[in-house]
Amino acid sequence: MGEVFPTKSLAESVEDADLARAREGDGEAFSRLVEPLRRELHAHCYRMLGSTHDADDALQDALLRAWRGLGRFEGRSSLRSWLYTVATRTCLDAVQSRGRRALPVDLGPASARAVIDDAPVTDVAWLGPYPDAGLVDGSGEGPGGGGPAGRYAQREAVELAFVAALQHLPGNQRAALLLFEVLGFSAAEIAAMMDTSTTSVNSALARARRVVAEKAPDRTQQQALRLMDDARLRQVVADYATALERGDADTLVALLTEDVTWSMPPLPHWYRGIEAVTDFAVRVPLTSCPPWRHLATSANGQPAVAGYLWDEGAGAHVAWSIDVLTLRDGRISAITSFVDAAHFPAFGLPASLP
């Protein structure tokens, strides 16, 4: 019998045809090649940079670089691997020029009492929230696109604690950890992508793992949420929003763990422990702020609430903050309120509520 050669699938044949057209300058063919990978590439850029807006810019820059350099793609790796190479190098350039992003906990100790009229700090690059709509369903895929390969699932890999921990890593360690643990590339593949040696990649991975193990909690939010009944989760989110809208301190406090934290980037002060958080909540959002309205949403693979404050001049409740809730044992262990209406468009949220 003659030798049997594997045949390409229809999808592979279409991709090859589009790749040939794109190399000849067909922009629509290039867009068709890139579109199925756009969301996961964007999430990768967010993990690297800690900002949805920076991820937008980096992905746009990376795709432009890929389009201009498509003639150098020789097909020895998959198109997906090559695009990750371009995106990672683009993000590394951004990390080098912009530095890391921070949360208030990175700036100083917690405040024991409420700080009234806390002013935003504008000279700090703040970590931002990530809309869950940008996540690829299920676990990360390996380089060949053949199923889960990394240790972290897609939602675990954008959780606030994990992304915040990544910001403490130099760019090369951050990239190596994400490419290996989230995306499932081998050390040899990463070395080629980052133009370094396998030994350097393994060394970067070892250092990165130590830092992440120190900074990130043992239990991910996905693990914590799987232990909760869906009805209980919805009730916690609804009760949190209702407590703020009604100024109900008792209901709010009943939702919190004893070691709860509350931070509000770009405001520098933050609070740790039930006493300090209660003092802040009672003196600021529950009594000093105009009336609230809220919409349930999700961010960073976690439950979240979009907060709108009444604006007399606008005659409406206007976008104020996206509060990302971290839960443990059925209660809220951390509230991170991202205070900036500029976050709302990425979540598909309205700028105001009538």
C-alpha positions in Angstrom: 0.0 0.0 0.0 1.1 3.5 -0.7 2.0 5.9 2.1 -1.0 7.9 3.5 -0.5 11.6 4.1 -2.7 13.5 6.5 -5.1 15.9 4.8 -5.8 19.4 6.0 -9.1 20.3 7.5 -11.3 22.8 5.7 -10.6 25.4 8.3 -6.8 24.9 7.8 -7.2 25.2 4.1 -9.2 28.4 4.4 -6.5 29.8 6.8 -3.8 29.0 4.3 -5.7 30.7 1.6 -6.2 33.8 3.7 -2.6 33.8 4.8 -1.5 33.8 1.1 -3.9 36.6 0.4 -2.7 38.6 3.4 0.9 38.3 2.3 -0.1 39.8 -1.0 -1.5 42.8 0.9 -5.2 41.8 1.4 -6.2 43.6 4.6 -9.5 41.8 4.9 -7.8 38.4 4.7 -5.5 39.5 7.5 -8.5 40.6 9.6 -10.2 37.2 9.1 -7.0 35.5 10.3 -6.7 37.6 13.4 -10.3 38.0 14.5 -10.7 34.5 16.2 -7.6 35.3 18.3 -8.3 38.9 19.1 -10.0 38.4 22.5 -7.4 36.0 23.9 -4.6 38.3 22.6 -6.2 41.3 24.3 -6.5 39.4 27.6 -2.8 38.5 27.3 -2.0 42.2 26.9 -4.1 43.1 29.9 -2.3 40.5 32.1 1.0 41.9 31.0 0.1 45.6 31.4 -2.7 45.7 34.1 -4.9 48.1 32.1 -7.6 47.6 29.6 -6.7 50.9 27.9 -3.1 49.9 27.7 -4.1 46.5 26.4 -6.2 48.2 23.6 -3.2 50.3 22.6 -0.7 47.3 22.8 -3.0 45.0 20.8 -3.5 47.6 18.1 0.3 48.2 17.9 1.0 44.5 17.9 -1.4 43.8 15.0 0.0 46.7 13.0 3.5 45.2 13.6 2.2 41.8 12.6 0.6 43.1 9.4 3.7 45.0 8.4 6.0 42.0 9.2 3.8 39.2 7.8 6.3 38.5 5.1 8.8 37.4 7.9 6.3 34.8 9.1 7.8 31.6 7.7 5.2 29.2 9.0 7.6 27.2 11.2 5.2 27.8 14.1 1.5 28.4 14.1 0.1 31.8 13.3 -1.3 31.9 16.8 2.2 31.4 18.3 3.7 34.0 16.0 1.0 36.6 17.0 1.7 35.9 20.7 5.3 36.5 20.0 4.6 39.9 18.4 2.1 40.8 21.2 4.5 39.8 24.0 7.3 41.8 22.5 5.0 44.8 22.1 3.9 44.5 25.7 7.5 44.2 26.9 8.3 47.5 25.2 5.4 49.1 27.0 6.4 47.7 30.3 9.9 49.1 29.9 8.6 52.6 29.1 5.6 52.8 31.5 6.6 50.6 34.5 4.3 48.6 36.6 0.8 49.4 37.8 -0.2 49.7 41.4 -3.0 49.4 43.9 -3.3 51.5 47.0 -1.9 48.6 49.1 1.4 49.1 47.2 1.8 52.7 48.3 1.6 52.5 52.1 -0.1 51.1 55.2 -3.9 50.9 55.7 -5.7 53.8 57.4 -7.3 53.1 60.7 -10.0 55.7 60.3 -11.9 57.2 57.3 -10.0 59.8 55.4 -12.6 62.5 54.4 -12.1 64.3 51.0 -9.4 61.8 49.9 -7.9 63.3 46.7 -7.0 61.2 43.7 -3.3 60.6 43.0 -2.6 61.2 39.4 1.1 60.5 39.2 0.7 56.8 39.8 -0.1 54.2 37.1 -3.1 52.4 38.6 -4.1 48.8 38.0 -7.5 48.7 36.2 -10.4 46.3 36.0 -11.0 43.9 33.1 -14.5 43.1 31.7 -15.3 39.4 31.7 -16.8 39.8 28.2 -13.2 39.9 26.9 -12.4 36.4 28.2 -12.3 33.3 26.1 -14.6 30.6 27.4 -13.0 27.8 29.3 -9.3 27.2 30.0 -6.4 28.6 28.2 -5.3 26.7 25.1 -1.9 25.4 24.4 0.2 26.6 21.5 -1.4 24.3 19.1 -4.9 25.3 20.1 -5.6 21.8 21.2 -7.2 22.3 24.7 -6.1 23.3 28.2 -2.4 23.3 28.7 -1.5 26.0 31.3 -1.9 25.7 35.1 -4.2 28.8 35.2 -7.6 28.9 33.6 -8.6 32.1 31.7 -10.6 33.6 34.5 -8.1 32.7 37.2 -5.4 34.4 35.1 -7.2 37.8 35.2 -8.3 37.7 38.9 -7.2 40.9 40.6 -4.9 39.3 43.1 -3.1 37.4 40.3 -2.8 40.4 38.0 -1.6 42.6 40.9 1.0 40.0 41.8 2.2 40.0 38.2 2.9 43.7 38.4 5.7 43.0 41.0 7.6 41.1 38.3 10.1 42.5 35.8 8.7 42.3 32.2 10.7 39.2 31.2 9.5 37.2 34.2 5.9 38.3 33.8 6.0 37.3 30.1 7.6 33.9 30.8 5.1 33.0 33.6 2.1 33.9 31.5 3.3 32.2 28.4 4.1 29.0 30.3 1.5 28.8 33.1 -1.5 30.4 31.3 -0.9 29.7 27.7 1.0 26.4 27.8 4.0 27.2 25.7 7.1 25.2 26.4 10.3 26.8 27.8 12.0 26.3 24.4 9.2 28.0 22.6 9.2 30.9 25.0 13.0 31.2 24.6 12.5 31.6 20.8 9.6 34.0 21.3 11.7 36.2 23.7 15.0 35.8 21.8 16.8 34.3 24.8 17.9 30.9 26.1 15.9 28.1 27.6 18.1 28.4 30.7 17.1 32.0 31.1 13.5 31.2 30.7 13.6 28.5 33.3 15.4 30.9 35.7 12.8 33.6 35.1 10.0 31.1 35.7 11.5 30.0 39.0 11.8 33.6 40.3 8.4 34.6 39.0 6.7 31.6 40.7 8.3 32.6 44.1 7.0 36.2 43.9 3.5 35.1 42.8 3.3 32.5 45.5 4.1 35.2 48.0 1.8 37.9 46.7 -1.3 35.9 45.5 -3.6 33.9 47.8 -3.5 30.2 48.0 -7.1 29.8 46.9 -8.2 31.5 43.6 -11.5 33.3 43.3 -12.7 30.6 40.9 -12.1 28.0 43.6 -13.8 30.2 46.2 -16.8 30.8 43.9 -17.2 27.2 43.1 -17.8 26.6 46.8 -20.7 29.1 46.8 -24.3 28.4 45.8 -25.3 30.6 42.8 -28.3 31.9 44.7 -26.0 32.9 47.6 -23.6 34.7 45.3 -26.4 36.7 43.7 -27.8 37.5 47.1 -24.4 38.8 48.3 -24.1 41.1 45.3 -27.7 42.3 45.6 -27.4 42.9 49.3 -24.1 44.9 48.8 -25.8 47.2 46.3 -28.9 47.6 48.4 -27.0 48.4 51.6 -25.2 51.2 49.8 -28.4 52.6 48.2 -30.2 52.5 51.6 -27.3 53.6 53.8 -27.7 50.3 55.7 -24.5 49.8 57.7 -25.8 46.6 59.4 -26.6 44.8 56.2 -23.2 45.8 54.7 -21.2 44.8 57.7 -23.0 41.4 57.9 -21.6 40.7 54.4 -17.9 41.3 55.3 -15.2 39.1 56.7 -13.3 40.2 59.8 -10.2 40.9 57.8 -11.9 42.7 54.9 -10.1 45.3 52.9 -11.5 48.3 50.9 -9.5 50.3 48.4 -10.5 52.8 45.8 -7.8 53.6 43.2 -7.0 56.3 42.3 -7.6 57.4 45.9 -4.5 56.5 47.9 -5.9 55.5 51.2 -7.2 52.0 51.9 -8.7 50.2 54.9 -8.1 46.8 56.5 -10.3 45.0 59.1 -14.0 45.2 59.9 -13.6 48.2 62.3 -11.7 50.5 59.8 -13.8 49.4 56.9 -17.0 50.1 58.8 -15.8 53.5 59.9 -15.0 54.4 56.3 -18.3 53.0 55.0 -20.5 54.8 57.6 -18.7 58.1 57.2 -18.3 58.2 53.4 -20.4 56.1 51.0 -23.3 55.4 53.3 -23.9 58.9 54.6 -21.7 61.6 52.8 -22.3 60.6 49.2 -25.3 61.5 47.1 -27.9 58.7 46.4 -26.6 55.6 44.8 -27.9 53.3 42.1 -26.1 50.1 41.0 -25.9 47.6 38.1 -24.6 44.1 38.6 -21.7 43.2 36.3 -18.5 41.1 36.4 -14.9 41.9 36.2 -11.6 40.0 36.4 -13.5 36.7 36.7 -15.2 38.0 39.9 -18.6 39.5 40.8 -18.7 43.2 40.5 -21.1 46.1 40.9 -21.2 49.3 38.8 -22.0 52.3 41.0 -23.8 55.5 39.9 -24.0 58.6 42.0 -26.8 61.2 41.7 -25.7 64.4 39.9 -28.1 67.2 40.4 -26.8 69.2 37.4 -27.2 66.2 35.1 -30.5 65.2 36.6 -29.3 61.6 36.6 -27.2 59.0 38.4 -23.8 59.2 36.6 -21.1 56.6 36.3 -18.7 56.6 39.4 -17.0 53.3 40.2 -16.8 49.6 39.4 -16.6 47.7 42.6 -14.9 44.3 42.2 -15.8 42.0 45.0 -13.4 39.3 46.3 -15.2 36.5 48.2 -14.2 33.9 50.8 -16.4 31.4 52.6 -19.6 33.1 51.2 -18.7 36.6 52.4 -16.8 39.6 51.0 -13.1 39.7 51.9 -12.1 42.6 49.7 -13.8 45.5 47.8 -11.7 47.2 45.1 -13.6 50.3 43.9 -12.2 51.5 40.6 -13.3 55.1 40.7 -13.3 56.4 37.2 -16.2 56.7 34.7 -13.6 56.0 31.9 -13.8 52.3 32.9 -17.5 52.0 32.0 -17.4 51.9 28.2 -15.2 48.7 28.1 -17.9 47.0 30.2 -20.7 48.1 27.9 -22.2 50.0 30.7 -24.2 53.3 30.3 -22.6 56.6 31.3 -25.7 57.5 33.4 -29.0 56.1 34.7 -32.1 58.3 34.4 
